[in-house]
Amino acid sequence: KCILDSWLMTGQKKTFTTKQQIRYTLKGQTDNIKLDGKISIALSADRAYDMWLTKSEAPQVYFNRSETATSCEVEMTVDTDDYAPCQNGILIECVDGGYYLIGVCGKINFEILAPHCKEQYLIHRSYVGNLEKYKIRVVKLAEEQISVSLFIDESWTEVAVFKITSAVKQFGVYSRSWEQCECRAEFKQVVFEKKIEE
């Protein structure tokens, strides 16, 4: 199956955007995912959909061959309570099996989590407030170093730079809840950037 996304190809002399059919893999509770020009994930209040260590019930969409991208950017809307026990955003899966959850908790806080790091799982937390839409950009600075930025007040703000445990295997998007709550996330735009040889 395929969905249509943008690849921003950048070089020293030229930059262009191309629409490509991106193959994807669905994991977790896949019945909660709808793909119709955008990615919609709905969590119901009858259960929790967590993704932590051995749990992998959260609906997840992985973009195949996205490891070649130098950055991944998503624009999403979230419909839930301000402090709902859920998180939506970008997922990084690493070659060594580790993964990073980069997203908005409820509609107020932004967190970067590394569940496989156990006691040191919290990498970053900041207040973002209830926004109409959220834009998150993840950039690979080096083979095992990541920069994360948020689009706030009409400009990009870098919120964290951190080392990951191994190279990126693939990027994805997810929606998870650690307690029962209703949440609907729509990922309206996914853009990958890739450096090109000139």
C-alpha positions as protocol buffer text, in pm:
chain_id: "A"
residue {
  index: 1
  type: LYS
  ca { x: 0 y: 0 z: 0 }
}
residue {
  index: 2
  type: CYS
  ca { x: 116 y: 355 z: -66 }
}
residue {
  index: 3
  type: ILE
  ca { x: 38 y: 709 z: 38 }
}
residue {
  index: 4
  type: LEU
  ca { x: 145 y: 1032 z: -124 }
}
residue {
  index: 5
  type: ASP
  ca { x: 402 y: 1246 z: 55 }
}
residue {
  index: 6
  type: SER
  ca { x: 656 y: 1515 z: -30 }
}
residue {
  index: 7
  type: TRP
  ca { x: 1029 y: 1470 z: -58 }
}
residue {
  index: 8
  type: LEU
  ca { x: 1229 y: 1794 z: -51 }
}
residue {
  index: 9
  type: MET
  ca { x: 1547 y: 1732 z: -248 }
}
residue {
  index: 10
  type: THR
  ca { x: 1824 y: 1979 z: -163 }
}
residue {
  index: 11
  type: GLY
  ca { x: 2166 y: 2038 z: -313 }
}
residue {
  index: 12
  type: GLN
  ca { x: 2417 y: 2318 z: -337 }
}
residue {
  index: 13
  type: LYS
  ca { x: 2277 y: 2449 z: -666 }
}
residue {
  index: 14
  type: LYS
  ca { x: 1913 y: 2349 z: -667 }
}
residue {
  index: 15
  type: THR
  ca { x: 1622 y: 2257 z: -446 }
}
residue {
  index: 16
  type: PHE
  ca { x: 1302 y: 2093 z: -561 }
}
residue {
  index: 17
  type: THR
  ca { x: 1002 y: 1915 z: -415 }
}
residue {
  index: 18
  type: THR
  ca { x: 870 y: 1593 z: -558 }
}
residue {
  index: 19
  type: LYS
  ca { x: 557 y: 1398 z: -469 }
}
residue {
  index: 20
  type: GLN
  ca { x: 631 y: 1029 z: -435 }
}
residue {
  index: 21
  type: GLN
  ca { x: 436 y: 722 z: -347 }
}
residue {
  index: 22
  type: ILE
  ca { x: 578 y: 620 z: -10 }
}
residue {
  index: 23
  type: ARG
  ca { x: 538 y: 263 z: 104 }
}
residue {
  index: 24
  type: TYR
  ca { x: 438 y: 225 z: 464 }
}
residue {
  index: 25
  type: THR
  ca { x: 406 y: -41 z: 731 }
}
residue {
  index: 26
  type: LEU
  ca { x: 129 y: -37 z: 993 }
}
residue {
  index: 27
  type: LYS
  ca { x: 189 y: -167 z: 1346 }
}
residue {
  index: 28
  type: GLY
  ca { x: -4 y: -186 z: 1672 }
}
residue {
  index: 29
  type: GLN
  ca { x: -383 y: -143 z: 1664 }
}
residue {
  index: 30
  type: THR
  ca { x: -406 y: -89 z: 1289 }
}
residue {
  index: 31
  type: ASP
  ca { x: -791 y: -72 z: 1287 }
}
residue {
  index: 32
  type: ASN
  ca { x: -757 y: 274 z: 1444 }
}
residue {
  index: 33
  type: ILE
  ca { x: -565 y: 410 z: 1140 }
}
residue {
  index: 34
  type: LYS
  ca { x: -729 y: 561 z: 831 }
}
residue {
  index: 35
  type: LEU
  ca { x: -533 y: 667 z: 522 }
}
residue {
  index: 36
  type: ASP
  ca { x: -727 y: 895 z: 285 }
}
residue {
  index: 37
  type: GLY
  ca { x: -495 y: 1169 z: 164 }
}
residue {
  index: 38
  type: LYS
  ca { x: -387 y: 1219 z: 524 }
}
residue {
  index: 39
  type: ILE
  ca { x: -316 y: 988 z: 818 }
}
residue {
  index: 40
  type: SER
  ca { x: -592 y: 981 z: 1081 }
}
residue {
  index: 41
  type: ILE
  ca { x: -555 y: 790 z: 1406 }
}
residue {
  index: 42
  type: ALA
  ca { x: -843 y: 767 z: 1654 }
}
residue {
  index: 43
  type: LEU
  ca { x: -808 y: 632 z: 2009 }
}
residue {
  index: 44
  type: SER
  ca { x: -1125 y: 536 z: 2193 }
}
residue {
  index: 45
  type: ALA
  ca { x: -1187 y: 580 z: 2567 }
}
residue {
  index: 46
  type: ASP
  ca { x: -1263 y: 211 z: 2623 }
}
residue {
  index: 47
  type: ARG
  ca { x: -895 y: 112 z: 2660 }
}
residue {
  index: 48
  type: ALA
  ca { x: -535 y: 236 z: 2662 }
}
residue {
  index: 49
  type: TYR
  ca { x: -315 y: 208 z: 2353 }
}
residue {
  index: 50
  type: ASP
  ca { x: 34 y: 223 z: 2498 }
}
residue {
  index: 51
  type: MET
  ca { x: 375 y: 178 z: 2345 }
}
residue {
  index: 52
  type: TRP
  ca { x: 637 y: 130 z: 2610 }
}
residue {
  index: 53
  type: LEU
  ca { x: 913 y: -132 z: 2632 }
}
residue {
  index: 54
  type: THR
  ca { x: 728 y: -461 z: 2568 }
}
residue {
  index: 55
  type: LYS
  ca { x: 391 y: -296 z: 2489 }
}
residue {
  index: 56
  type: SER
  ca { x: 327 y: -206 z: 2127 }
}
residue {
  index: 57
  type: GLU
  ca { x: -50 y: -151 z: 2108 }
}
residue {
  index: 58
  type: ALA
  ca { x: -32 y: 211 z: 1989 }
}
residue {
  index: 59
  type: PRO
  ca { x: -131 y: 266 z: 1625 }
}
residue {
  index: 60
  type: GLN
  ca { x: 190 y: 333 z: 1428 }
}
residue {
  index: 61
  type: VAL
  ca { x: 264 y: 416 z: 1063 }
}
residue {
  index: 62
  type: TYR
  ca { x: 625 y: 358 z: 953 }
}
residue {
  index: 63
  type: PHE
  ca { x: 754 y: 502 z: 627 }
}
residue {
  index: 64
  type: ASN
  ca { x: 961 y: 243 z: 442 }
}
residue {
  index: 65
  type: ARG
  ca { x: 1305 y: 354 z: 317 }
}
residue {
  index: 66
  type: SER
  ca { x: 1277 y: 677 z: 518 }
}
residue {
  index: 67
  type: GLU
  ca { x: 1620 y: 609 z: 670 }
}
residue {
  index: 68
  type: THR
  ca { x: 1771 y: 782 z: 365 }
}
residue {
  index: 69
  type: ALA
  ca { x: 1603 y: 1112 z: 461 }
}
residue {
  index: 70
  type: THR
  ca { x: 1806 y: 1381 z: 637 }
}
residue {
  index: 71
  type: SER
  ca { x: 1492 y: 1519 z: 803 }
}
residue {
  index: 72
  type: CYS
  ca { x: 1126 y: 1440 z: 867 }
}
residue {
  index: 73
  type: GLU
  ca { x: 864 y: 1709 z: 921 }
}
residue {
  index: 74
  type: VAL
  ca { x: 497 y: 1660 z: 1012 }
}
residue {
  index: 75
  type: GLU
  ca { x: 202 y: 1891 z: 1049 }
}
residue {
  index: 76
  type: MET
  ca { x: -76 y: 1756 z: 1268 }
}
residue {
  index: 77
  type: THR
  ca { x: -392 y: 1851 z: 1450 }
}
residue {
  index: 78
  type: VAL
  ca { x: -497 y: 1690 z: 1778 }
}
residue {
  index: 79
  type: ASP
  ca { x: -851 y: 1667 z: 1911 }
}
residue {
  index: 80
  type: THR
  ca { x: -848 y: 1569 z: 2279 }
}
residue {
  index: 81
  type: ASP
  ca { x: -855 y: 1729 z: 2626 }
}
residue {
  index: 82
  type: ASP
  ca { x: -569 y: 1964 z: 2712 }
}
residue {
  index: 83
  type: TYR
  ca { x: -416 y: 1730 z: 2970 }
}
residue {
  index: 84
  type: ALA
  ca { x: -533 y: 1396 z: 2826 }
}
residue {
  index: 85
  type: PRO
  ca { x: -297 y: 1100 z: 2894 }
}
residue {
  index: 86
  type: CYS
  ca { x: -194 y: 1061 z: 2529 }
}
residue {
  index: 87
  type: GLN
  ca { x: 91 y: 1156 z: 2296 }
}
residue {
  index: 88
  type: ASN
  ca { x: 99 y: 1209 z: 1918 }
}
residue {
  index: 89
  type: GLY
  ca { x: 394 y: 1280 z: 1691 }
}
residue {
  index: 90
  type: ILE
  ca { x: 702 y: 1147 z: 1512 }
}
residue {
  index: 91
  type: LEU
  ca { x: 856 y: 811 z: 1591 }
}
residue {
  index: 92
  type: ILE
  ca { x: 1220 y: 723 z: 1527 }
}
residue {
  index: 93
  type: GLU
  ca { x: 1308 y: 354 z: 1518 }
}
residue {
  index: 94
  type: CYS
  ca { x: 1681 y: 278 z: 1541 }
}
residue {
  index: 95
  type: VAL
  ca { x: 1882 y: -9 z: 1398 }
}
residue {
  index: 96
  type: ASP
  ca { x: 1952 y: -148 z: 1750 }
}
residue {
  index: 97
  type: GLY
  ca { x: 1578 y: -173 z: 1829 }
}
residue {
  index: 98
  type: GLY
  ca { x: 1562 y: 142 z: 2039 }
}
residue {
  index: 99
  type: TYR
  ca { x: 1298 y: 403 z: 1959 }
}
residue {
  index: 100
  type: TYR
  ca { x: 1219 y: 765 z: 2036 }
}
residue {
  index: 101
  type: LEU
  ca { x: 873 y: 919 z: 2081 }
}
residue {
  index: 102
  type: ILE
  ca { x: 869 y: 1287 z: 1983 }
}
residue {
  index: 103
  type: GLY
  ca { x: 534 y: 1455 z: 2026 }
}
residue {
  index: 104
  type: VAL
  ca { x: 263 y: 1651 z: 2199 }
}
residue {
  index: 105
  type: CYS
  ca { x: 111 y: 1513 z: 2521 }
}
residue {
  index: 106
  type: GLY
  ca { x: -257 y: 1599 z: 2538 }
}
residue {
  index: 107
  type: LYS
  ca { x: -260 y: 1943 z: 2376 }
}
residue {
  index: 108
  type: ILE
  ca { x: -30 y: 2131 z: 2614 }
}
residue {
  index: 109
  type: ASN
  ca { x: 314 y: 1971 z: 2664 }
}
residue {
  index: 110
  type: PHE
  ca { x: 580 y: 1860 z: 2419 }
}
residue {
  index: 111
  type: GLU
  ca { x: 796 y: 1562 z: 2516 }
}
residue {
  index: 112
  type: ILE
  ca { x: 1081 y: 1357 z: 2373 }
}
residue {
  index: 113
  type: LEU
  ca { x: 1095 y: 1010 z: 2527 }
}
residue {
  index: 114
  type: ALA
  ca { x: 1327 y: 710 z: 2493 }
}
residue {
  index: 115
  type: PRO
  ca { x: 1144 y: 415 z: 2657 }
}
residue {
  index: 116
  type: HIS
  ca { x: 1436 y: 176 z: 2602 }
}
residue {
  index: 117
  type: CYS
  ca { x: 1659 y: 398 z: 2819 }
}
residue {
  index: 118
  type: LYS
  ca { x: 1447 y: 303 z: 3124 }
}
residue {
  index: 119
  type: GLU
  ca { x: 1530 y: 543 z: 3413 }
}
residue {
  index: 120
  type: GLN
  ca { x: 1670 y: 806 z: 3172 }
}
residue {
  index: 121
  type: TYR
  ca { x: 1370 y: 794 z: 2937 }
}
residue {
  index: 122
  type: LEU
  ca { x: 1283 y: 1167 z: 2950 }
}
residue {
  index: 123
  type: ILE
  ca { x: 1502 y: 1363 z: 2708 }
}
residue {
  index: 124
  type: HIS
  ca { x: 1299 y: 1685 z: 2688 }
}
residue {
  index: 125
  type: ARG
  ca { x: 974 y: 1838 z: 2818 }
}
residue {
  index: 126
  type: SER
  ca { x: 836 y: 2185 z: 2745 }
}
residue {
  index: 127
  type: TYR
  ca { x: 507 y: 2372 z: 2751 }
}
residue {
  index: 128
  type: VAL
  ca { x: 367 y: 2455 z: 2406 }
}
residue {
  index: 129
  type: GLY
  ca { x: 7 y: 2546 z: 2485 }
}
residue {
  index: 130
  type: ASN
  ca { x: -310 y: 2455 z: 2300 }
}
residue {
  index: 131
  type: LEU
  ca { x: -231 y: 2523 z: 1932 }
}
residue {
  index: 132
  type: GLU
  ca { x: -455 y: 2497 z: 1628 }
}
residue {
  index: 133
  type: LYS
  ca { x: -191 y: 2282 z: 1460 }
}
residue {
  index: 134
  type: TYR
  ca { x: 148 y: 2143 z: 1557 }
}
residue {
  index: 135
  type: LYS
  ca { x: 451 y: 2126 z: 1328 }
}
residue {
  index: 136
  type: ILE
  ca { x: 747 y: 1911 z: 1432 }
}
residue {
  index: 137
  type: ARG
  ca { x: 1078 y: 1875 z: 1247 }
}
residue {
  index: 138
  type: VAL
  ca { x: 1341 y: 1612 z: 1321 }
}
residue {
  index: 139
  type: VAL
  ca { x: 1683 y: 1657 z: 1155 }
}
residue {
  index: 140
  type: LYS
  ca { x: 1972 y: 1411 z: 1146 }
}
residue {
  index: 141
  type: LEU
  ca { x: 2279 y: 1623 z: 1229 }
}
residue {
  index: 142
  type: ALA
  ca { x: 2510 y: 1321 z: 1216 }
}
residue {
  index: 143
  type: GLU
  ca { x: 2475 y: 944 z: 1199 }
}
residue {
  index: 144
  type: GLU
  ca { x: 2363 y: 926 z: 1563 }
}
residue {
  index: 145
  type: GLN
  ca { x: 2268 y: 1284 z: 1652 }
}
residue {
  index: 146
  type: ILE
  ca { x: 1921 y: 1437 z: 1621 }
}
residue {
  index: 147
  type: SER
  ca { x: 1785 y: 1791 z: 1637 }
}
residue {
  index: 148
  type: VAL
  ca { x: 1416 y: 1855 z: 1710 }
}
residue {
  index: 149
  type: SER
  ca { x: 1236 y: 2181 z: 1632 }
}
residue {
  index: 150
  type: LEU
  ca { x: 881 y: 2313 z: 1675 }
}
residue {
  index: 151
  type: PHE
  ca { x: 708 y: 2571 z: 1457 }
}
residue {
  index: 152
  type: ILE
  ca { x: 576 y: 2829 z: 1704 }
}
residue {
  index: 153
  type: ASP
  ca { x: 487 y: 3196 z: 1646 }
}
residue {
  index: 154
  type: GLU
  ca { x: 559 y: 3172 z: 1271 }
}
residue {
  index: 155
  type: SER
  ca { x: 916 y: 3044 z: 1309 }
}
residue {
  index: 156
  type: TRP
  ca { x: 1110 y: 2724 z: 1382 }
}
residue {
  index: 157
  type: THR
  ca { x: 1256 y: 2693 z: 1733 }
}
residue {
  index: 158
  type: GLU
  ca { x: 1507 y: 2420 z: 1816 }
}
residue {
  index: 159
  type: VAL
  ca { x: 1401 y: 2256 z: 2143 }
}
residue {
  index: 160
  type: ALA
  ca { x: 1650 y: 1970 z: 2175 }
}
residue {
  index: 161
  type: VAL
  ca { x: 1966 y: 1813 z: 2035 }
}
residue {
  index: 162
  type: PHE
  ca { x: 2049 y: 1462 z: 2153 }
}
residue {
  index: 163
  type: LYS
  ca { x: 2244 y: 1149 z: 2070 }
}
residue {
  index: 164
  type: ILE
  ca { x: 2056 y: 837 z: 1968 }
}
residue {
  index: 165
  type: THR
  ca { x: 2177 y: 485 z: 2045 }
}
residue {
  index: 166
  type: SER
  ca { x: 2231 y: 379 z: 1681 }
}
residue {
  index: 167
  type: ALA
  ca { x: 2154 y: 486 z: 1324 }
}
residue {
  index: 168
  type: VAL
  ca { x: 1796 y: 561 z: 1216 }
}
residue {
  index: 169
  type: LYS
  ca { x: 1619 y: 256 z: 1073 }
}
residue {
  index: 170
  type: GLN
  ca { x: 1301 y: 443 z: 982 }
}
residue {
  index: 171
  type: PHE
  ca { x: 1072 y: 732 z: 1067 }
}
residue {
  index: 172
  type: GLY
  ca { x: 704 y: 700 z: 1150 }
}
residue {
  index: 173
  type: VAL
  ca { x: 406 y: 867 z: 1317 }
}
residue {
  index: 174
  type: TYR
  ca { x: 205 y: 736 z: 1610 }
}
residue {
  index: 175
  type: SER
  ca { x: -71 y: 799 z: 1860 }
}
residue {
  index: 176
  type: ARG
  ca { x: -55 y: 641 z: 2205 }
}
residue {
  index: 177
  type: SER
  ca { x: -238 y: 660 z: 2537 }
}
residue {
  index: 178
  type: TRP
  ca { x: -119 y: 526 z: 2872 }
}
residue {
  index: 179
  type: GLU
  ca { x: -464 y: 561 z: 3030 }
}
residue {
  index: 180
  type: GLN
  ca { x: -810 y: 552 z: 2878 }
}
residue {
  index: 181
  type: CYS
  ca { x: -897 y: 868 z: 2685 }
}
residue {
  index: 182
  type: GLU
  ca { x: -1043 y: 980 z: 2355 }
}
residue {
  index: 183
  type: CYS
  ca { x: -804 y: 1130 z: 2105 }
}
residue {
  index: 184
  type: ARG
  ca { x: -800 y: 1195 z: 1731 }
}
residue {
  index: 185
  type: ALA
  ca { x: -481 y: 1297 z: 1554 }
}
residue {
  index: 186
  type: GLU
  ca { x: -459 y: 1395 z: 1189 }
}
residue {
  index: 187
  type: PHE
  ca { x: -121 y: 1407 z: 1019 }
}
residue {
  index: 188
  type: LYS
  ca { x: -200 y: 1635 z: 728 }
}
residue {
  index: 189
  type: GLN
  ca { x: 147 y: 1669 z: 586 }
}
residue {
  index: 190
  type: VAL
  ca { x: 461 y: 1458 z: 601 }
}
residue {
  index: 191
  type: VAL
  ca { x: 774 y: 1597 z: 433 }
}
residue {
  index: 192
  type: PHE
  ca { x: 1110 y: 1423 z: 407 }
}
residue {
  index: 193
  type: GLU
  ca { x: 1428 y: 1602 z: 306 }
}
residue {
  index: 194
  type: LYS
  ca { x: 1713 y: 1432 z: 126 }
}
residue {
  index: 195
  type: LYS
  ca { x: 2048 y: 1570 z: 11 }
}
residue {
  index: 196
  type: ILE
  ca { x: 2122 y: 1511 z: -355 }
}
residue {
  index: 197
  type: GLU
  ca { x: 2453 y: 1483 z: -538 }
}
residue {
  index: 198
  type: GLU
  ca { x: 2511 y: 1753 z: -802 }
}
